[in-house]
Amino acid sequence: MRDRGELPRRERDILVALVRQFIATGAAVGSKTLAEKLPEAPSSATIRSAMANLESLGYLSQPHTSAGRVPTDRAYRYYVDRTSSSWRLAPATQAYIHERLGAEGGALEHMMSSASRVLSEVSHNVGLALAPALEEKVLEHIKFLQLPDRRILVVIVSKPDLVESKVIRLEEGLSQQELERTADFLNAEFCGWSLGAIRLEIFKRMEEEKILADRLLMNVATLFMWSALISEAPGSLFVDGTARMLDHVEFDDICKIKDLLETFEEKAKLVKILSACLSTREAGVRILIGRENSENRMHNCTLVVAPLHYRDHTVGALGVVGPMRMEYERAISTVDYIAQLCSRLLSYN
């Protein structure tokens, strides 16, 4: 949950400076170091008093017997909420990302794989890319072809840039003419709809009909729903750069890195976390810090995630996972920039 409380200016400045220093060095920060970093240079005694108060409020902790303090997840949240609005990627980094991703066009699977790799490379964390689930894809064209033994080949073309096919078997055979009439109806009525929205509309029309007296509607319901064409399965998840976690001192503890790697192996949990981030009405980048993550094994991590759009539809997600002591400016601006770039590429290619 976001911390909406405000601190006195001096404590705010001390907290932001301490978080920046700890991100840069990974070492507990003392009052002498902060006195050198703060522009108005308050006394060490004033800084120590402010740090003690910040510790009592849950923003700082004191490891072992060190005189210095380290930020808690609450401190990182305060730091991100108060400073992130001004963060931008350097022009050279933007140009590099364009060079790596700009030629991908609308080739979804290749784009998502490349995006996860570039996210990891630029942010120095683990890159994540969640491709659209079938329900989120947008219908362009559907076709049914009759096969022997009451089997039907279903071919569906959807945006962004996907052609998928499957064979279904019906209890009652349909002629090729009936199949074509059904496909024509779906293409005329629902082109440009998400597949999930089409399913809901078919449910609605079936309810309005009460009984399936209309042969065409019965065929639509049979082919589009009873055949399980619309899958509840999540989209593909691409993960790149897990070895980068070993570069962070926070994961020197073998138990911590083991828990995190097991989470990466259980991709369904990552998909659930990413999907939950996208289910809210908050626009733009979302940041889950420490215990804000629903997965216990990620309480030492930060997840930065942004939606991937095809026109007005949210069709996937891009993000990074790293330690709470991550370079937030680099990570957040990288995720935001790459998500916007990939959304443009999907929508206009």
C-alpha positions, 0 to 999 in steps of 0.5 A: 500500500502506498505511504501517503503521509508527509514528513517534515522537509528536513526529514524528507531530505535526509530520507531521500539522500539516505536511500540514494546513498544506500542504492549507490553503495549498499552500505549502511549510511551514517550521519557523517556521510549524510552531512556531506551529501545534504546541500544545507549541511545540518549538524551530525547531531540533527541528522542523528535525531532525524534518523532516530525518528525515521527509524521509529516511524518504520522508514529505517532500520539499524543492522547489527551494531552499525552506527548507520541505517538502511532503508526499509521497503516503506522508505523505498516506497516514499522515495519512489512516490516523491521522486519518480515523476522527473525520471527519464531515460537518457537519449543514448539509451532510448536510441539503443532500445529503438535499435534493438526493438524498433525492427521487430514490428508486430511479430508478437512472440519474437518481440516479447522475447526480445523485450524481456532480454532488453529489459534485463540488459538495460535495467540490470535486473530480470526482464519479464514479458507476458504475452496476451492470453487468448481471451485478450486477443482481438479478432481479425478473422475466423475460419472453419474447415470441415474434416473427416469424422465430424472434426473441424479445423478452426483457424483464427487470426487475431491482433496482435499478429497471431495465427492459431489453429486447432482441431475440434470434434463435434457430436453432430456433424456440420456441413461446410456451408453451415461452417462458412455461414457461422464464420461469416456471422462471427467476422461480420458481427465481432471483428475488432472485439476481444475474444473474451468480449465475444464470449460474453456477448454470445452468452448474452444473446443465448440468454435473450433467445432462452432456447436455441431456436435459431440454427445459426446462433446454435452453431455459433455457440457450439463452435465458439464456446462448447468447443473450448476455442476460448481458453482461460489459460494465461499467455506465454511468459518470457523471463530473461536474465535470472543469472543477474540476481547473483550479481546483487549482494542482497542475494548472497544468502543461498536461501534467498536466491533459492526461493527466488529462483523457484518462483521464476521456475513456477511461472504460473505464480509470476503470471498471476502477480503480473495479471493482478497488477494489470487488473487495477485501474491504475495507469502507467507503471506499477511498482511493488516493493518488498511486502507489497508483493503477494508472493512471500518469496518475493518479499526481498524484491521489487517488481516494476511492471507496465501494461502492454497495449494494442490500441485500446486493449490491454493485452500483456505486460512488461516488467523487471524484478530485482532487489529492493536496493535496485536502481529505481530511476533506471528500472522504472524509466526503462520499463515505462519506455519499452512498454510504450514503444512495444505498444506503438509497434503492436498498434501501428504495424 
